[in-house]
Amino acid sequence: MEQAVGALRGFSLIEAMIAVVIVGVLATLAVPGLLSSRVRDQVVESAPLIDVAKKQVNAFWTASGAMPRSNVEAGLPIPGKMVANYVRSVTVNDGVIEVVFGNNASGAIADKLLVFRPAVVDDTPAVPIAWVCGHAPVPANMTVRGEDRTDLPSATLPVNCR
């Protein structure tokens, strides 16, 4: 009978504390990965709006062999009207597309910039623009326009922008 009573005692305080510490450490390690994934999803969800700007810049390049200097020249609304759920503005500046995150975006990317630079084959507008996202490398035999001023944290950038 005495053995049966001892088996029902449960965990000691030390054992319970060790279990709580282990769970806490695991949670601390998991949370940043989950947050980065959520924020990266916000960047990816902004793609349709960014694609609108890319198409207009590409059409201007194909028609004229030059880059549009502004949103208006590219046939787009002014930057403050190019907005979405996670995007505060989209600006075309000499063919370079600058996306500022905001509105409902995570604090990790709010007021941060993601730059899409056009890479072209000079004097050959028949070759479509290859877009260089963020810190991505420039395709061989192409010339990239503009500078990469992307200041989004690297962990929040999609793979093709790193």
Residue pairs with C-beta under 8 A, 6 or more apart in sequence:
11 19
35 106
35 108
36 155
36 156
38 106
39 106
39 108
39 109
39 155
39 156
40 155
40 156
40 157
40 158
42 86
42 101
42 105
42 106
42 109
43 86
43 101
43 109
43 114
43 152
43 156
43 157
43 158
44 158
45 85
45 86
46 84
46 85
46 86
46 87
46 99
46 101
48 84
49 82
49 83
49 84
49 87
49 90
50 87
50 90
50 97
50 99
50 116
52 76
52 82
53 71
53 74
53 76
53 82
53 90
53 92
53 97
53 116
54 97
54 116
54 129
54 131
56 68
56 74
56 75
56 76
56 92
57 67
57 68
57 74
57 92
57 95
57 97
57 118
57 129
58 128
58 129
59 75
60 66
60 67
60 68
60 73
60 74
60 75
60 95
61 67
61 95
61 118
61 120
61 125
61 129
62 125
62 126
62 128
63 125
64 125
65 123
65 125
67 94
67 95
67 96
67 118
67 145
68 74
68 75
68 92
68 94
68 95
69 92
69 93
69 94
70 92
70 93
71 77
71 78
71 79
71 82
71 90
71 91
71 92
72 78
73 92
74 92
76 82
76 90
76 92
79 89
79 90
79 91
80 89
82 89
82 90
82 91
83 89
83 90
83 103
84 103
85 103
85 104
86 101
86 102
86 103
86 104
86 105
86 109
87 99
87 100
87 101
87 102
87 103
87 105
88 100
88 101
88 102
88 103
88 105
88 111
89 99
89 100
89 102
90 97
90 98
90 99
90 100
91 97
91 98
91 100
92 98
93 146
94 145
94 146
95 118
95 145
95 146
96 115
96 116
96 117
96 118
96 145
96 146
96 147
97 115
97 116
97 131
98 113
98 114
98 115
98 116
98 149
99 113
99 114
99 115
99 116
100 111
100 112
100 113
101 109
101 110
101 111
101 112
101 113
101 114
101 152
102 110
102 111
108 153
108 156
109 152
109 153
109 156
112 151
112 152
112 153
113 149
113 150
113 151
113 152
114 133
114 134
114 150
114 152
114 157
114 161
115 133
115 134
115 146
115 147
115 148
115 149
115 150
116 131
116 132
116 133
117 131
117 132
117 144
117 145
117 146
117 147
117 148
118 129
118 130
118 131
118 132
118 144
118 145
118 146
119 129
119 130
119 131
119 132
119 138
119 139
119 142
119 143
119 144
119 145
120 127
120 129
120 130
120 142
120 143
120 145
121 127
121 141
121 142
121 143
122 143
130 139
130 142
132 138
132 139
132 144
132 148
133 157
133 158
133 160
133 161
134 148
134 150
134 152
134 157
134 161
134 162
135 148
135 150
135 154
135 157
135 161
135 162
136 160
136 161
136 162
138 144
150 157
150 161
154 162
